[in-house]
Amino acid sequence: MIAVDSGLSGWADPERRLRNALANDEFALFCQPILAFSGINRYPMGELLVRLREEEKALLPPGEFFPVFEHYRMMPQLDRWVVRSAIASLARGTGIPCLTINLSGQTLEDLEFPRFVASHLLSNKVPSRCLLFEIDESDTLIRFDAARRFSDAYREIGGGILIDGFGRKSVSFGAIQGLGPRFVKVDGSITRQLLASERAKRKMAALLTISQALNFSLIAEFVEEQDTLIRLKALGVGYAQGFGVYRPGPIESLKFSASRG
């Protein structure tokens, strides 16, 4: 038994449980749409979130089972499942033209992963621009070579990446220059304080200036209040995500039109 605080900690063989879940498609994809303040599409992209189906139709959030996947170094298998499912959803039509997938540090170091992605995009006739990969800011710092290798390989076939959690700790603009992301998500620690903290306002303004210089767009994470949305739009931030924008739901339920009409 591994010492992790998870919904699977009571299983006698967690590794076997997760391998069976992968083999039997016991996961569900949720999606949280991301709002664009301007442009034709109101929701031009959405972040994919994974849930594990348990008994009595319960759905475990990733914090309950990711530690087990990481412990057994099985994140590349889970990320492959997510990619296959995401591309299949895009091929069927989702109502959102672009999906974003959080990429684990273990998968960043998987040399075969870029070829896997390219092959599935091609076989399903889904353009690479419809799939963005999110790399956490911490991985851009401690796994920069692996992150750059993946970024270069994916951009070579027309895809793009997104840096997540930016500004959570130390800020490295060198990583942005080296990876060439299309989008950078501003960490919620900044977004949540935007209405009350002058320091948060200055940080957001500085990030906007840098985004224009380095040619990437900002997404404000963890937006929970309408007043924050109004402030972000006034500042010139391009995109927003959070419960105050749209709550996550099963990807198959996203049947709305993302057009502004």
Order of alpha helices (4+ residues) and beta strands (2+ residues): alpha-beta-beta-beta-alpha-alpha-beta-alpha-alpha-beta-alpha-alpha-beta-alpha-beta-alpha-alpha-beta-alpha-beta-beta
